[in-house]
Amino acid sequence: IAEAGHKTGPNYSMQANLMLKNTVWDAMAEAFETTEGDLADRMMAALEAAQAEGGDIRGMQSAAMLVVRAEPTGLPWQDKLVDIRVDDSPEPLVELRRLLNVTRAYQKMNYGDELLAEEKFDEASEAYA
């Protein structure tokens, strides 16, 4: 196997196999630790950092991200916070980033709709902004 390794930190573990350089997992960890935002934002940053270091020696084709609640609600359709995937693309991380942005937009819209249903009009207006 070309370059393969891992790095662990508080509440995460980065693994990389068949990488162009042996700096990939450290770059992933650095991005994950220093990126502001939720888990999806930090995971996206780690994937982009891996690619910036040279990525997989086999190139790119697909990418996916699944983030679920730490504590299940008992309602599976509400427990998936992010569920996106790119099956085939010459730039899968660019497309994954786009899909993450679309997911965020829908989340904001849905939250605004919930606030409207509760007649919290000012809060709904802020959520839609």
C-alpha positions as CSV (number, residue, x, y, z in Angstrom):
1,I,0.0,0.0,0.0
2,A,1.3,3.4,-0.9
3,E,0.9,5.9,2.0
4,A,-1.5,4.8,4.7
5,G,-1.9,6.0,8.2
6,H,-4.2,7.5,10.8
7,K,-4.4,10.2,13.5
8,T,-6.7,10.3,16.5
9,G,-7.8,13.3,18.6
10,P,-10.6,14.3,20.9
11,N,-13.7,12.6,19.6
12,Y,-12.3,11.8,16.1
13,S,-10.2,9.4,14.2
14,M,-8.8,10.1,10.7
15,Q,-7.7,7.2,8.4
16,A,-6.3,7.3,5.0
17,N,-5.1,4.5,2.7
18,L,-3.5,4.7,-0.8
19,M,-2.6,8.3,-0.4
20,L,-0.2,10.3,-2.6
21,K,1.7,11.6,0.5
22,N,2.1,10.6,4.1
23,T,0.9,14.1,5.2
24,V,-2.8,13.5,4.4
25,W,-4.1,12.3,7.7
26,D,-2.3,15.1,9.6
27,A,-3.8,17.7,7.2
28,M,-7.2,16.1,7.8
29,A,-6.9,16.3,11.5
30,E,-5.6,19.9,11.4
31,A,-8.6,20.9,9.3
32,F,-11.0,19.1,11.5
33,E,-9.7,20.6,14.7
34,T,-9.4,24.2,13.4
35,T,-12.6,24.5,11.4
36,E,-15.5,26.3,13.0
37,G,-19.0,24.9,12.7
38,D,-20.8,21.7,13.3
39,L,-19.7,18.1,12.5
40,A,-20.6,18.3,8.8
41,D,-18.6,21.5,8.4
42,R,-15.6,19.9,10.1
43,M,-15.9,16.7,8.1
44,M,-16.1,18.6,4.8
45,A,-13.0,20.6,5.8
46,A,-11.1,17.4,6.5
47,L,-12.0,15.9,3.2
48,E,-11.0,19.0,1.3
49,A,-7.7,19.1,3.2
50,A,-7.0,15.5,2.3
51,Q,-7.5,16.4,-1.4
52,A,-5.3,19.5,-1.1
53,E,-2.5,17.3,0.1
54,G,-2.7,15.2,-3.0
55,G,-5.5,12.8,-2.0
56,D,-5.9,9.2,-3.1
57,I,-3.4,7.9,-5.7
58,R,-6.3,6.4,-7.6
59,G,-7.9,9.9,-8.1
60,M,-11.4,11.0,-7.3
61,Q,-14.9,9.7,-8.3
62,S,-17.3,9.7,-5.4
63,A,-17.9,11.2,-1.9
64,A,-20.6,10.9,0.8
65,M,-21.5,12.2,4.2
66,L,-23.9,10.9,6.8
67,V,-24.3,12.8,10.1
68,V,-26.9,11.6,12.7
69,R,-28.0,12.9,16.0
70,A,-25.9,11.8,19.0
71,E,-29.1,11.0,20.9
72,P,-31.8,9.3,18.7
73,T,-35.3,10.8,18.9
74,G,-37.0,7.6,18.0
75,L,-38.1,9.3,14.7
76,P,-35.5,8.1,12.1
77,W,-36.4,10.7,9.6
78,Q,-35.5,13.4,12.1
79,D,-32.3,11.7,13.2
80,K,-30.4,12.1,9.9
81,L,-29.0,15.6,10.0
82,V,-27.0,15.3,6.8
83,D,-27.3,12.5,4.3
84,I,-25.7,13.4,1.0
85,R,-23.7,11.6,-1.7
86,V,-22.0,12.0,-5.0
87,D,-21.9,8.7,-6.9
88,D,-19.9,9.8,-10.0
89,S,-18.2,13.1,-10.7
90,P,-14.9,14.4,-11.9
91,E,-15.0,16.8,-8.8
92,P,-16.9,14.9,-6.1
93,L,-15.8,17.2,-3.2
94,V,-16.9,20.3,-5.1
95,E,-20.3,18.6,-5.6
96,L,-20.5,17.4,-2.0
97,R,-19.8,20.9,-0.8
98,R,-22.6,22.2,-3.1
99,L,-25.0,19.5,-1.8
100,L,-24.1,20.4,1.8
101,N,-25.0,24.1,1.1
102,V,-28.3,23.0,-0.4
103,T,-29.0,20.8,2.6
104,R,-28.3,23.8,4.9
105,A,-30.7,26.0,2.9
106,Y,-33.5,23.4,3.2
107,Q,-32.8,23.1,7.0
108,K,-33.2,26.8,7.4
109,M,-36.4,26.8,5.3
110,N,-37.8,23.9,7.3
111,Y,-37.0,25.6,10.6
112,G,-38.7,28.8,9.4
113,D,-41.7,26.8,8.4
114,E,-41.9,25.2,11.9
115,L,-41.7,28.7,13.5
116,L,-44.5,29.9,11.2
117,A,-46.7,27.0,12.2
118,E,-46.1,28.1,15.8
119,E,-47.0,31.7,14.8
120,K,-43.6,32.9,15.8
121,F,-43.4,35.3,12.8
122,D,-40.4,37.4,13.8
123,E,-38.3,34.4,14.5
124,A,-39.5,32.7,11.3
125,S,-38.5,35.8,9.3
126,E,-35.0,35.6,10.8
127,A,-34.7,31.9,10.0
128,Y,-35.5,32.6,6.4
129,A,-33.0,35.4,6.1
